[in-house]
């Protein structure tokens, strides 16, 4: 066992994590928080630390946050190994996840100092109007299993930069990275400012509804996001939700189709398709359909499945058994509904990891006939191809899902690019590139893909601070 974070004084509520490449291998043991006394202790520590932390000038908080992030970078290999052992993704992806979270965090460290106060024109003589921002207090961060380091960092950095305390509820499949981040945080921030609360989702929602937190930030599925939003509404605290996606790319024309397909393929299959921003639908002009399908299938067949710690691996296992079963079931259903299976579509056996949760990278053609393939978030290495004849039809296909997270267009037509920017119903838009967001740009979605202020970027302050209007007369 690699990670032992059991509290031996907290009773017998212990859960274990397992290596998805070798599910018989126990990776970590953790004590589940399930009682009011433990929560009281966490919140008391957080309140005391937050009061101390909020007194520091924003620039000083930013400097301390930057030092913390430098420490995280110095420990990136340790964190990456923890991610791979519990989540399964290749070590290089785990490393890049952590570094990207740190890059976003360094931007937020500076953003806090830039957004503490602004002036506004007064309507009366001898009055000066100011718009102030103050910390919210103690926030709850509910994090998913697919990005065990980047998602906690994406919530931790703005929370700390703007003067709050943060309690992280990690996924019970992948908590090790959050514990390591918290250990590093203890070297740079007041004791109790950043804490981990491993617990079940139902307990976290119940706790949210009590109003003991000053806000909740959640990343995960739409179904669970609704429960979190309802719990937050019950106590009238703000909720920031980053939810799912059924993201589409329109390939209308491209002077370099091979480069286009490289970008589309990477955006689709990184983290085994277990990303909210993964491209899962390729909406392609019928003239290019055959070339696109064969190009994507060839790239899929070239991936090497294996243990994420093996340098030869380019596609790791799915994170856990229940999710593995759901991807298999959804793909089978899509084919039964009429989608054409081009490659993949079944589990794989890897030497030395015979019981691992490996699923072959899958390409489905003519997927518009299948609601599962064209509408549902499968959240795995499954890519659906939908042909079109007219660009208006392409935009209709792009927008017809309940989601609105991210989308992409490949075209050299200025007119079509403008239509895409005007009509794509997604929070993040990419033209002639995949769906990788920059570290300083707002991250979030429309429709059922998000609620509340976007994370990262200047708009993050709308969730992590309280806005106040001040009138100074003399």
QUIMO-V270845 format. One line per field, one symbol per residue. ss: DSSP state (a for helix, b for strand, c for the rest). phi: phi as a letter, one per 20 degrees, with the letter a starting at -180 (. if undefined). burial: # if it has 24 or more other ideal C-beta (glycine too) atoms within 12 Angstrom, else .. Layout:
ss->???
phi->???
burial->???
This chain:
ss->ccbbbccccccccbbbbbbccbbbbbbbbbbccccaaaaaaaaaaaaaaaaaaacccaaaaaaaaaaaaaaaaacaaaaaaaaaaaacccaaaaaaaaaaaaaaaaaaaaaaaaccbbbbccccccbbbbbbbbbccbbbbbcccccccaaaaaaaaaaaacccbbbbbccccccaaaaaaaaaaccccccccbbbccccaaaaaaaaacccccbbbbbccaaaaaaaaaaaaaaccbbbbbccccbbbbbcccccaaaaaaaaaaaaaaaaacccccbbbbbbbaaaaaaaaaaaaaaaacccbcccccccccbcccccaaaaaaaaaaaaaaaacccbbbbcccbccbccbcccccbccbbbbcaaacaaaaaccccccbbbbbbbccaaaaaaaaacccbbcbbbbbcccaaaaaaaaaaccccbbbbcccccccccccbccbbccbbcccbccaaaaaaabbbbbbbbbc
phi->.eccdfefddndfdcddcfffbgfefebcbeefbbffffgfffffffffffffffffgffgffffffgffffffdffffffffffedofggfffffgffffffffffffffgfecebbebfeecflcddcddccffpddddddeeecfdffgffefffgfgenedcdedeffebegffffgfffgfeccggnfccdcfaffffffffgffnedercdccrffgfgfffffffffdldfcddddebcfdcedeabfcfffgfgfffffedflmmecfeffccdddggfdgffffffffffffefderffeegffdbefffbfffgfffgfffffffffpfefebmnbfcddgncfefeecfgccdelfffdfffeceefmbecdddcebdcffffffffeeefeaebbbcdadefffffffffdfecfcccdlbfdeeffdegcrcdleeabnffemmfffffeecdecdccddb
burial->.##.#.#.......#########.#.########...##..##.###.##..##.#.#..##.######.###.##.####################################.##................#####################################################..###.########.#.#######..###########.##.###.##..#.##################..#..##.########################.##.###.###.##..#.######..########..##.###.###.##.#.#######.##.#..#..#############.#.#################..#..##.###.###########....##.##...############.#.#.###########################.......
